[in-house]
Amino acid sequence: MDFVQISEEQRVLLDSVDKLIENRIKPLWKDYNNTPIPKSVAHEILGELSQLGFIGGSAPEDVGGFGLSQTMMGLLYERLAKAFPGLAGLTFITSSSATRIAVDGTDVHRDAYLEKLMSGQMIACAAITEPNVGSSPANIQTTAKRHDDGGWVINGEKSWISNGDISDICTAIVRTGEGKGGLSRFIVERTDGYTTQDIPKMAMNEWPTSNVHFNQVYVPAWRQIGDEGAGLSSTLIAFQTARCYVATLSLGIAQAALECAIEYAKEREQWGKRIGQHQMIQEMLADMATMVDAARLLTFRGFYLVDQGVRCDVQTSMAKAYATEMAVKVASMAVQIHGAYGISKEYPVERYFREARILPIPDGTTQIQKLIIGRGLTGLPAF
Ligand SMILES: Cc1cc2nc3c(=O)[nH]c(=O)nc-3n(C[C@H](O)[C@H](O)[C@H](O)COP(=O)(O)OP(=O)(O)OC[C@H]3O[C@@H](n4cnc5c(N)ncnc54)[C@H](O)[C@@H]3O)c2cc1C
């Protein structure tokens, strides 16, 4: 049951999403079990998801979006994440790039990219992290130097970039000047010459993370997005909303793990009764369900506040930190309820456990979220 109020039109949209998930997405989750989704398949499925608002759905209708609230987008993504979290991540990254271009881009940017992104023809990535720059993006080392003709030449290496290997465009945050105010954003096309290399990870390889190399990559002046020097501030604003989406991925995984655990507890018998009749199993299920609901409330409060247009770093950091750590605990408890079968490949909970473990890291680790919350509470920055 959705606890946010939705209109009849939105109900119809959610029903269509549920149908696509049942018929199309769930089989894909089985087909691509920790193996990369080929680029051609990714385009195909993004095309189908885009028709239901998954890509740039919150962008205004006059630029090709659906004009959906972030809360509504959250409901869409929770459904997708429960069925196939890696695909939800892959889709979200392209969607957030489209939204940034819709909001911060010029008409020229919108004309060049929005339709292609919002139809799944183009896959995007966003590159901030570098081999020596993770939690402190102010120290970015990749540079863009002015070319004689007014364009820019980018040099450097980005790492852990979601969708990198299958991307057609990359929004890169690079250094154009000194200090925190010396970072700017550029839209770089694959055909400009950036190269990528996949980084295999413990789970969710369906959703690639890659090194992205810029070696004398020339970018024309019109591809700068946002003001020169505004790269960091605009990135931090985008993170505020992105944290809710990462929380949504964790929510989907945790809900799926919880449902598996309930089913198993109702079937498996030990000591002459179903294990769901043992009080300690019920205690675990009760704790799991309560944690999932608490994370859902925090996440949708975050979406609601973003929809109100207020600055809400503290609340979205709470959602991201709590939901991602919650999913690790809930998936682990789901494994425990399955006993030895929990770690076998026969049941999906071992996959949920590995997938859940990924998400306390991207878009600001749990520790960084706590520092944001602590700064909000005290007014004292500790980082
Ligand atoms: C699945 C996945 C997808 C990703 N996608 C992208 C992407 O699309 N684009 C992109 O740019 N990046 C992406 N990243 C990178 C991600 O944003 C970084 O991994 C993250 O910001 C942390 O940086 P780091 O890994 O270098 O860890 P580090 O910053 O080196 O941190 C290491 C440890 O130190 C802790 N730490 C750091 N600073 C402090 C502090 N001040 N106080 C206390 N503890 C601290 C951290 O919490 C962590 O536990 C992705 C990462 C993953 C895992």
Ligand as a Chemical Component Dictionary entry (heavy atoms), coordinates in Angstrom:
data_LIG
# 
_chem_comp.id                   LIG 
_chem_comp.type                 NON-POLYMER 
_chem_comp.pdbx_formal_charge   0 
_chem_comp.three_letter_code    LIG 
# 
loop_
_chem_comp_atom.comp_id 
_chem_comp_atom.atom_id 
_chem_comp_atom.alt_atom_id 
_chem_comp_atom.type_symbol 
_chem_comp_atom.charge 
_chem_comp_atom.model_Cartn_x 
_chem_comp_atom.model_Cartn_y 
_chem_comp_atom.model_Cartn_z 
_chem_comp_atom.pdbx_ordinal 
LIG C1  C1  C 0 28.320 1.487  -6.551  1  
LIG C2  C2  C 0 29.014 2.819  -6.594  2  
LIG C3  C3  C 0 28.620 3.754  -7.540  3  
LIG C4  C4  C 0 29.291 4.972  -7.622  4  
LIG N1  N1  N 0 28.927 5.858  -8.598  5  
LIG C5  C5  C 0 29.593 7.030  -8.732  6  
LIG C6  C6  C 0 29.276 7.930  -9.804  7  
LIG O1  O1  O 0 28.386 7.672  -10.619 8  
LIG N2  N2  N 0 29.995 9.082  -9.923  9  
LIG C7  C7  C 0 30.975 9.409  -9.035  10 
LIG O2  O2  O 0 31.567 10.460 -9.202  11 
LIG N3  N3  N 0 31.307 8.573  -8.017  12 
LIG C8  C8  C 0 30.646 7.400  -7.842  13 
LIG N4  N4  N 0 30.963 6.524  -6.831  14 
LIG C9  C9  C 0 32.041 6.870  -5.913  15 
LIG C10 C10 C 0 31.519 7.256  -4.527  16 
LIG O3  O3  O 0 30.847 8.492  -4.584  17 
LIG C11 C11 C 0 32.714 7.258  -3.575  18 
LIG O4  O4  O 0 33.110 5.897  -3.447  19 
LIG C12 C12 C 0 32.361 7.817  -2.205  20 
LIG O5  O5  O 0 32.158 9.208  -2.288  21 
LIG C13 C13 C 0 33.443 7.533  -1.165  22 
LIG O6  O6  O 0 34.696 7.820  -1.670  23 
LIG P1  P1  P 0 35.881 6.735  -1.526  24 
LIG O7  O7  O 0 35.341 5.444  -1.989  25 
LIG O8  O8  O 0 37.065 7.293  -2.232  26 
LIG O9  O9  O 0 36.141 6.621  0.007   27 
LIG P2  P2  P 0 37.052 7.601  0.898   28 
LIG O10 O10 O 0 36.588 9.008  0.747   29 
LIG O11 O11 O 0 38.469 7.300  0.670   30 
LIG O12 O12 O 0 36.640 7.110  2.349   31 
LIG C14 C14 C 0 37.176 5.912  2.941   32 
LIG C15 C15 C 0 36.571 5.768  4.336   33 
LIG O13 O13 O 0 36.872 6.931  5.129   34 
LIG C16 C16 C 0 35.674 7.529  5.597   35 
LIG N5  N5  N 0 35.855 8.976  5.649   36 
LIG C17 C17 C 0 36.249 9.815  4.658   37 
LIG N6  N6  N 0 36.265 11.078 5.080   38 
LIG C18 C18 C 0 35.870 11.058 6.387   39 
LIG C19 C19 C 0 35.688 12.051 7.386   40 
LIG N7  N7  N 0 35.873 13.349 7.138   41 
LIG N8  N8  N 0 35.300 11.644 8.617   42 
LIG C20 C20 C 0 35.065 10.331 8.879   43 
LIG N9  N9  N 0 35.225 9.352  7.987   44 
LIG C21 C21 C 0 35.616 9.708  6.738   45 
LIG C22 C22 C 0 34.597 7.087  4.632   46 
LIG O14 O14 O 0 33.310 7.144  5.218   47 
LIG C23 C23 C 0 35.045 5.674  4.318   48 
LIG O15 O15 O 0 34.596 4.817  5.322   49 
LIG C24 C24 C 0 30.334 5.303  -6.709  50 
LIG C25 C25 C 0 30.701 4.351  -5.747  51 
LIG C26 C26 C 0 30.057 3.125  -5.675  52 
LIG C27 C27 C 0 30.479 2.137  -4.637  53 
# 
loop_
_chem_comp_bond.comp_id 
_chem_comp_bond.atom_id_1 
_chem_comp_bond.atom_id_2 
_chem_comp_bond.value_order 
_chem_comp_bond.pdbx_ordinal 
LIG C1  C2  SING 1  
LIG C2  C3  SING 2  
LIG C2  C26 DOUB 3  
LIG C3  C4  DOUB 4  
LIG C4  N1  SING 5  
LIG C4  C24 SING 6  
LIG N1  C5  DOUB 7  
LIG C5  C6  SING 8  
LIG C5  C8  SING 9  
LIG C6  O1  DOUB 10 
LIG C6  N2  SING 11 
LIG N2  C7  SING 12 
LIG C7  O2  DOUB 13 
LIG C7  N3  SING 14 
LIG N3  C8  DOUB 15 
LIG C8  N4  SING 16 
LIG N4  C9  SING 17 
LIG N4  C24 SING 18 
LIG C9  C10 SING 19 
LIG C10 O3  SING 20 
LIG C10 C11 SING 21 
LIG C11 O4  SING 22 
LIG C11 C12 SING 23 
LIG C12 O5  SING 24 
LIG C12 C13 SING 25 
LIG C13 O6  SING 26 
LIG O6  P1  SING 27 
LIG P1  O7  DOUB 28 
LIG P1  O8  SING 29 
LIG P1  O9  SING 30 
LIG O9  P2  SING 31 
LIG P2  O10 DOUB 32 
LIG P2  O11 SING 33 
LIG P2  O12 SING 34 
LIG O12 C14 SING 35 
LIG C14 C15 SING 36 
LIG C15 O13 SING 37 
LIG C15 C23 SING 38 
LIG O13 C16 SING 39 
LIG C16 N5  SING 40 
LIG C16 C22 SING 41 
LIG N5  C17 SING 42 
LIG N5  C21 SING 43 
LIG C17 N6  DOUB 44 
LIG N6  C18 SING 45 
LIG C18 C19 SING 46 
LIG C18 C21 DOUB 47 
LIG C19 N7  SING 48 
LIG C19 N8  DOUB 49 
LIG N8  C20 SING 50 
LIG C20 N9  DOUB 51 
LIG N9  C21 SING 52 
LIG C22 O14 SING 53 
LIG C22 C23 SING 54 
LIG C23 O15 SING 55 
LIG C24 C25 DOUB 56 
LIG C25 C26 SING 57 
LIG C26 C27 SING 58 
# 
